[in-house]
């Protein structure tokens, strides 16, 4: 069960940075639970030191580079691209070329930032999200 939380501004991260992540985090890990279990097993088996669940979750996200919700991510990317293109009068072909060029130049950086935002979210919400994921891993 996903815990409903009110995302407030922390001392160093504005609330808007985490908008939408709480509702997508647990379903993401549920969809990838088999892969996550295997990842945890491999990392823990290859490490001489214990690795926390939180650290492993962040490693999983960074390695796989998967947004919690691809549809949500793609909508945000579309809005971001549109805001960068502005209100220019472009033909459909020019607009497509401009979007393709933007994606070629900036999409990887935008995805990396989205993944880091997810990791920051896990740091901020570890108190409730880590126990839920640990319970899923035991099942």
C-alpha positions as CSV (number, residue, x, y, z in Angstrom):
1,X,0.0,0.0,0.0
2,X,1.4,3.4,-1.0
3,X,1.6,5.8,1.9
4,X,0.1,9.2,1.1
5,X,2.4,11.9,2.1
6,X,2.3,15.7,1.9
7,X,5.5,16.8,0.3
8,X,6.8,19.9,2.0
9,X,9.7,22.1,1.3
10,X,12.9,20.8,3.1
11,X,15.7,23.1,4.1
12,X,17.6,22.5,0.8
13,X,15.2,21.0,-1.7
14,X,11.9,22.7,-2.9
15,X,8.8,20.6,-2.8
16,X,8.2,21.0,-6.6
17,X,11.3,18.9,-7.2
18,X,9.5,15.9,-5.8
19,X,6.1,16.6,-7.3
20,X,4.6,13.3,-8.4
21,X,7.3,11.0,-7.2
22,X,5.6,9.7,-4.1
23,X,2.7,8.2,-6.1
24,X,5.0,6.5,-8.6
25,X,7.9,5.2,-6.4
26,X,6.3,2.1,-4.8
27,X,4.5,0.9,-8.1
28,X,7.8,1.3,-9.9
29,X,9.6,-1.0,-7.4
30,X,6.7,-3.4,-7.5
31,X,6.9,-3.7,-11.3
32,X,10.6,-4.4,-11.1
33,X,10.7,-6.5,-7.9
34,X,12.3,-9.6,-9.5
35,X,15.0,-7.5,-11.1
36,X,15.5,-5.6,-7.8
37,X,15.9,-8.8,-5.8
38,X,18.5,-10.1,-8.2
39,X,20.3,-6.8,-8.1
40,X,20.3,-6.7,-4.3
41,X,21.5,-10.3,-4.1
42,X,24.4,-9.7,-6.6
43,X,25.6,-6.5,-5.0
44,X,25.4,-7.8,-1.4
45,X,27.2,-11.1,-2.5
46,X,30.0,-9.1,-4.1
47,X,30.6,-6.7,-1.3
48,X,32.7,-7.4,1.8
49,X,30.8,-4.6,3.7
50,X,27.1,-4.5,4.3
51,X,25.2,-2.2,1.9
52,X,22.1,-0.5,3.1
53,X,18.8,-0.9,1.3
54,X,18.7,2.8,0.6
55,X,22.1,2.7,-1.0
56,X,21.1,-0.3,-3.1
57,X,17.9,1.4,-4.3
58,X,19.8,4.4,-5.4
59,X,22.5,2.2,-7.1
60,X,19.7,0.4,-8.9
61,X,18.1,3.6,-10.2
62,X,21.5,5.0,-11.3
63,X,22.5,1.9,-13.1
64,X,19.2,1.2,-14.8
65,X,18.4,4.9,-15.5
66,X,14.7,4.2,-15.3
67,X,12.2,6.9,-14.3
68,X,9.6,5.8,-11.8
69,X,6.9,6.4,-14.4
70,X,7.9,6.7,-18.0
71,X,4.6,8.3,-19.1
72,X,5.0,11.0,-16.4
73,X,8.7,11.5,-17.4
74,X,7.9,11.8,-21.1
75,X,5.1,14.3,-20.4
76,X,7.5,16.4,-18.3
77,X,10.2,16.1,-21.0
78,X,7.7,17.2,-23.7
79,X,6.6,20.2,-21.6
80,X,10.3,21.1,-21.0
81,X,11.1,20.9,-24.8
82,X,8.1,23.0,-25.7
83,X,9.0,25.6,-23.2
84,X,12.5,25.7,-24.7
85,X,11.2,26.0,-28.3
86,X,9.0,28.9,-27.2
87,X,6.3,30.4,-29.4
88,X,8.4,30.3,-32.6
89,X,6.4,30.0,-35.8
90,X,7.8,26.8,-37.1
91,X,6.6,24.5,-39.8
92,X,5.8,20.9,-38.6
93,X,9.1,19.8,-40.3
94,X,11.1,22.6,-38.6
95,X,9.5,21.8,-35.3
96,X,10.3,18.1,-35.6
97,X,13.9,18.9,-36.6
98,X,14.2,21.3,-33.6
99,X,12.8,18.7,-31.2
100,X,15.1,15.9,-32.6
101,X,18.1,18.2,-32.2
102,X,17.1,19.1,-28.6
103,X,16.7,15.4,-27.8
104,X,20.1,14.6,-29.3
105,X,21.8,17.4,-27.3
106,X,20.0,17.3,-24.0
107,X,17.9,14.2,-23.4
108,X,20.6,12.2,-21.6
109,X,21.3,15.1,-19.2
110,X,17.6,15.6,-18.5
111,X,17.2,11.9,-17.7
112,X,20.3,11.9,-15.4
113,X,18.8,14.8,-13.5
114,X,15.5,13.0,-13.2
115,X,17.2,9.9,-11.8
116,X,19.2,12.0,-9.3
117,X,15.9,13.7,-8.3
118,X,14.5,10.2,-7.6
119,X,17.5,9.4,-5.5
120,X,17.1,12.6,-3.5
121,X,13.5,11.7,-3.1
122,X,14.5,8.3,-1.6
123,X,16.9,10.1,0.7
124,X,14.2,12.5,1.9
125,X,11.5,9.8,2.3
126,X,13.6,6.8,3.4
127,X,11.8,6.6,6.7
128,X,8.6,5.2,5.1
129,X,9.7,4.0,1.7
130,X,12.6,1.8,2.7
131,X,10.5,-0.4,5.1
132,X,7.8,-0.8,2.4
133,X,10.4,-1.9,-0.2
134,X,12.1,-4.3,2.3
135,X,8.7,-5.9,3.0
136,X,8.2,-6.4,-0.8
137,X,11.6,-8.0,-1.0
138,X,10.7,-10.5,1.7
139,X,7.6,-11.7,-0.1
